[in-house]
């Protein structure tokens, strides 16, 4: 059910060339935000237009495409983007992490380690890590060029003075190859350690903000911290109620009117494949749900 | 216009440029890896790999500099017909193509500004061989990689300017490799 009235992967060729040139400069300067002429897409800004444009520039008809929204394959955003490329780029789609060659993600990195044959495309709402500290683009650009990142440490320090620890729990700033401070998109800081030395190519697209940036494979990515308050990749101190995983990032779900709650893997494919392999969590149907 | 000018382009531009871009991205993301790339048949002495890069990345927005022997009437006409890219001198070019000797001096090209380091030229170096002894380290490389480089000093000086600098593709027949400014060579 390919939409033959559109060009392959929806975008016109000149737009794809412009995005492709931005991706290549992004890979050559890891962590630097390359401006690009973001197009209007058939979905509103904030629904992954940056990621969709990067995916459109990267996909070939032989690719197998997976989309996750906060780890889940079956939410509205993930389903609609997957269908969009099924129809416009004629690609195979999958929900299986290991079977995908291109994975577009909103705010998670899959639990299963990615390989050299895979590309991870992030949807980014606000690419500028300094934006909430300095609203002027002219100033943040100057701060990046001068490597003037003191303000970011002040923000983390203010966290400590107010909460006793670094309370930033998502979109946790990182430094790439000792040069650029980068916003890893609003992934939970649990995922931050996976950014560095990853085998796959990581591309970041921000449609409304018109920026593309990239991490080549095996790049050094360090989460900002202090010697006496080292970075900690945190998660809920529970196991997955469905598959019993102790090492995955968990969502907390309210399941009834009595305040009953369930912790389960945010990565639905990881959870499903663990259950298929026979793993069971404490809340598996038949057993009592921990209240 | 003759058949050589009109021919030699992508027969299925959307699909072939998507495939070509993946090869181009792969070599840029993993410096030192060599990929085969095909689809373009540019007039000689332009290699097929260099022709593919030009067809995939160049258009009316990207001034191209033809260095040395690549600056022929046939190649000018081929690029004009297939990409529409304006041909300009090294100081205005976003892409330049030619042998290492013809592309010199590197100081002629744009290396970007500290606020916009992406506004820098990409050089396509026509080479006789890509396998070589130069050792590469940096982003995109697990431990180390190797590549044939025409010299070391120029690439070390280019890397020292990071985040400014030039990015290089090396082409040889159907083969393609790349060296971004972030790579340390020795």
HADDOCK unambig.tbl for C-alpha pairs under 7 A between the chains (distance, minus, plus):
assign (segid A and resid 8 and name CA) (segid B and resid 14 and name CA) 6.10 0.50 0.50
assign (segid A and resid 13 and name CA) (segid B and resid 14 and name CA) 6.62 0.50 0.50
assign (segid A and resid 17 and name CA) (segid B and resid 56 and name CA) 6.72 0.50 0.50
assign (segid A and resid 17 and name CA) (segid B and resid 57 and name CA) 5.30 0.50 0.50
assign (segid A and resid 21 and name CA) (segid B and resid 57 and name CA) 6.48 0.50 0.50
assign (segid A and resid 24 and name CA) (segid B and resid 25 and name CA) 6.39 0.50 0.50
assign (segid A and resid 24 and name CA) (segid B and resid 28 and name CA) 6.81 0.50 0.50
assign (segid A and resid 25 and name CA) (segid B and resid 118 and name CA) 5.73 0.50 0.50
assign (segid A and resid 27 and name CA) (segid B and resid 28 and name CA) 6.88 0.50 0.50
assign (segid A and resid 27 and name CA) (segid B and resid 29 and name CA) 5.94 0.50 0.50
assign (segid A and resid 28 and name CA) (segid B and resid 180 and name CA) 5.01 0.50 0.50
assign (segid A and resid 28 and name CA) (segid B and resid 181 and name CA) 6.23 0.50 0.50
assign (segid A and resid 28 and name CA) (segid B and resid 182 and name CA) 6.25 0.50 0.50
assign (segid A and resid 29 and name CA) (segid B and resid 163 and name CA) 6.28 0.50 0.50
assign (segid A and resid 29 and name CA) (segid B and resid 182 and name CA) 6.68 0.50 0.50
assign (segid A and resid 34 and name CA) (segid B and resid 118 and name CA) 6.56 0.50 0.50
assign (segid A and resid 58 and name CA) (segid B and resid 18 and name CA) 6.78 0.50 0.50
assign (segid A and resid 58 and name CA) (segid B and resid 22 and name CA) 6.72 0.50 0.50
assign (segid A and resid 59 and name CA) (segid B and resid 18 and name CA) 6.79 0.50 0.50
assign (segid A and resid 60 and name CA) (segid B and resid 15 and name CA) 6.80 0.50 0.50
assign (segid A and resid 60 and name CA) (segid B and resid 18 and name CA) 5.59 0.50 0.50
assign (segid A and resid 60 and name CA) (segid B and resid 19 and name CA) 6.16 0.50 0.50
assign (segid A and resid 141 and name CA) (segid B and resid 115 and name CA) 5.90 0.50 0.50
assign (segid A and resid 142 and name CA) (segid B and resid 115 and name CA) 6.25 0.50 0.50
assign (segid A and resid 145 and name CA) (segid B and resid 114 and name CA) 5.15 0.50 0.50
assign (segid A and resid 145 and name CA) (segid B and resid 115 and name CA) 5.12 0.50 0.50
assign (segid A and resid 216 and name CA) (segid B and resid 29 and name CA) 5.01 0.50 0.50
assign (segid A and resid 216 and name CA) (segid B and resid 139 and name CA) 6.05 0.50 0.50
assign (segid A and resid 216 and name CA) (segid B and resid 140 and name CA) 4.81 0.50 0.50
assign (segid A and resid 217 and name CA) (segid B and resid 29 and name CA) 6.82 0.50 0.50
assign (segid A and resid 217 and name CA) (segid B and resid 139 and name CA) 6.77 0.50 0.50
assign (segid A and resid 217 and name CA) (segid B and resid 140 and name CA) 4.49 0.50 0.50
assign (segid A and resid 218 and name CA) (segid B and resid 139 and name CA) 5.99 0.50 0.50
assign (segid A and resid 218 and name CA) (segid B and resid 140 and name CA) 5.20 0.50 0.50
assign (segid A and resid 218 and name CA) (segid B and resid 141 and name CA) 6.00 0.50 0.50
assign (segid A and resid 218 and name CA) (segid B and resid 142 and name CA) 5.51 0.50 0.50
assign (segid A and resid 219 and name CA) (segid B and resid 139 and name CA) 4.65 0.50 0.50
assign (segid A and resid 219 and name CA) (segid B and resid 140 and name CA) 6.12 0.50 0.50
